[in-house]
Structure formats: structure tokens, C-alpha cells
Amino acid sequence: MQNRVFNFNPGPSALPITVLNQIQKELLNYKSTGMSILETSHRSPEYEEINDSAIALCKEFMGIGDEFHVLFVGGGASTQFDYIPLNFLPVGGTAAYVDTGTWASKAVKEAEKIGNVHLAGSSKDLDYTYILSTSELDIPEDSAYLHITSNNTIKGTQWHSFPDTENIPLVCDMSSDICSRNLDFPRFSLIYAGAQKNLGPSGVTVVILRKDFLEKCNPDLPTMFDYRTHVNKKSLFNTPPVFAVYTLNLVLKWIKNLGGLGELEKITKAKKDIIYNLIDTYPDFFRGTVREDSRSWMNVTLRLPSEELEQKLVAKGKESGFVGLKGHRSVGGIRVSLYNGVPLEAAEKVAEFMEDFKKAN
Ligand SMILES: *Cc1c(COP(=O)(O)O)cnc(C)c1O
């Protein structure tokens, strides 16, 4: 593919080339309607088919049934930081949160504006370089829910086993690792994710919501901030982000064609192994920033011996067709984001490039 770079952008991020080609192919005339999906009513049968298909594929991949609702809403994952306590933190109640990095901290900050928050655990003591074990968490028995962030996009850590919360509903921000690996999805009461990292473009947020959890929803909420509004209208109460949901559906179909989440997980593992192997082979040059048992399969974060070398690697990378390797401005260093849309070949090629860079420097 001429002029296409290897794209490691942290979000919005790479989309599968087959998805982009299909969008291009049907952009002017969607399914013989004589118009673009961009110009199509969200009340049309064409859009209904897209909405239904995306819901069905999410359910299929996550192994969830009619005990869950699947919503596609606007506002990004950040708006969910407010939705969740507004809907599920009762007056006088307490919600437990685990603080594992930038996005988790933001979720805590929003919930504190709405009600009582109990910090069940934090890895701030070591600059968020690890994930707490279940025994390190302090979850009050009467918590309305426990909120965690499955993958910490900026710090490069990821939960590899989840706390057993028994009767306390588990709520999870999966924005940067949703549908990249097989998980026991039904154990979560609420999962949410901005689509722009693993499942599509920005503009749509996926919300997976257990029906029995929804029954505990607070009364008298503003209409648009009440989950029931969107559940009752199948995400069609107001105009949904049609083009984003259409693209999301194409990405889900692409995953289906690969063979589903099990197959995708194999690719995810192969990609992260290639980059971590570099860190393990040359630990003095490529210094991993997080504890080994907490390594993210999506965002590999590392430091080089000097900031000068880091800048040089980013610049050289860009010249050689590898973009998006700069660490988040708040942490510096290098970050290799390996979301679903990043092909295995990209991980192989960037590892070769990095190894050559090491030898030359
Ligand atoms: C990117 C990201 C967000 C923010 O998503 P928006 O859709 O931009 O609001 C939240 N949480 C995590 C874990 C993220 O990676």
C-alpha cells in the first residue's frame, strides 16, 4: 500500500486497511441507496441493520446474552466518568475506585464531584508502574460498585486478572483494550470504551450494561444522562454517531472474519511479545518502565538511555515510516501502541527498526 505508514498512534489509531477500503468503496452509494451512509437517516432500515449487527457482534465476541444491554453513545469515555456515578452512586452511598493512572484518576475526580468515593487502592506510590493485586485492595462491603481501568494507556500497565468482588458490581473502563483478548466478560456489570483505540473511529462509546445493575439506577436523572433513556430506545433516543457506528460495525465484522476474539488474541500476544522481547534482550538500552507482571499488551512504554536518544528515535522512526512512537507528554519516553488495527507486520518492522537503531547508537 503506497504512502501508508506504520501507525502506532495512541488514539485515534490505526484501522484495518480492509475496513478503510470498504468505507471508500461504498462511501458514495451505500448498498444501492444512491447516497452515502453519512447522509442516511438514523431511522432508516439501513442504519437499523448496522446498529443491530454491531450489537449482535459485541454480544457474540463477549459471550454475553440477553442479560446485557449494548449501547452506542456519544461523548467519549470521559462522559462515562460522569454517567456512572450519576446513575449508580446513590445519595449517601459510596463507590470504590482503583487509581492506576491518568484515566483512572480522572474517573475518580469526576465521581468525587457527584458523591462519596472510597479509594480501594492506588499505585501512585510507584508512579503507576504496577497493577495492584486483589489482596492489596480495600473494598468496603457496602460499595455501590468498584471501578477499575483495565488498561492504562499512558502508563503502560494492564490488569491480567480481575478482583473477585462477589456481590459488588464491577465497572470497567476498557477504552484501550476492549476486544483485544478473551475475558470473562459476563462478570462485569458495566463495561465502557471509547471506540477510537481498538474498535473504530472516535465519536462512539460502547457501553455494555447488565440488566440487573440497571435496576439499581438512581431516579430523576436528566434525560440524556440517564442510561435508561438510551436503553429504552436502543441508542436511538437522539441522533447517534451514525458514521462512527457504521465503521465500528465494519471493524467488528473484520474481527469476525479473522475468526473472532480467540484468533485476535493470538495476534495481540504475538505483537506484544515482539516488542517486549526487545526490552528483555537489551534491558540497558530499551528500559521497560513497568513491573513485568503488569505489562500492557496494548501500550508498551519504555525509556532509552537519554532523552536525546528518545527524540532521535522518534524522528528517525518518522523518516522511516513509523509514526506515533512518542510517549505521552506527561511521562515522556517511547510508547508503542499495538491496538487491534495495527498489523503484526508493523510490530515486526518497528522491532527491526529499533534494533538497528540500537546498534547504530
Ligand atoms: C483514551 C482513554 C479515555 C478517554 O477517552 P475519550 O473518548 O477521549 O473521552 C478514557 N479512558 C482510557 C483508558 C483511555 O485510554
The ligand as a Tripos MOL2 file, in Angstrom:
@<TRIPOS>MOLECULE
LIG
   15    15     1     0     0
SMALL
NO_CHARGES

@<TRIPOS>ATOM
      1 C1         -8.4180    7.3440   25.7080 C.3       1 LIG1
      2 C2         -8.9760    6.9270   27.0040 C.ar      1 LIG1
      3 C3        -10.0430    7.6100   27.6300 C.ar      1 LIG1
      4 C4        -10.6330    8.8790   27.0640 C.3       1 LIG1
      5 O1        -11.4700    8.6250   26.0170 O.3       1 LIG1
      6 P1        -12.3220    9.7960   25.3200 P.3       1 LIG1
      7 O2        -13.1870    9.0190   24.4010 O.co2     1 LIG1
      8 O3        -11.3470   10.7010   24.6350 O.co2     1 LIG1
      9 O4        -13.0740   10.5020   26.3860 O.co2     1 LIG1
     10 C5        -10.5330    7.1020   28.8100 C.ar      1 LIG1
     11 N1        -10.0130    6.0060   29.3770 N.ar      1 LIG1
     12 C6         -8.9820    5.3430   28.8220 C.ar      1 LIG1
     13 C7         -8.4500    4.1170   29.4920 C.3       1 LIG1
     14 C8         -8.4390    5.7730   27.6240 C.ar      1 LIG1
     15 O5         -7.4150    5.1120   27.0700 O.3       1 LIG1
@<TRIPOS>BOND
     1     1     2 1
     2     2     3 ar
     3     2    14 ar
     4     3     4 1
     5     3    10 ar
     6     4     5 1
     7     5     6 1
     8     6     7 2
     9     6     8 1
    10     6     9 1
    11    10    11 ar
    12    11    12 ar
    13    12    13 1
    14    12    14 ar
    15    14    15 1
@<TRIPOS>SUBSTRUCTURE
     1 LIG1         1 GROUP 0 **** ****
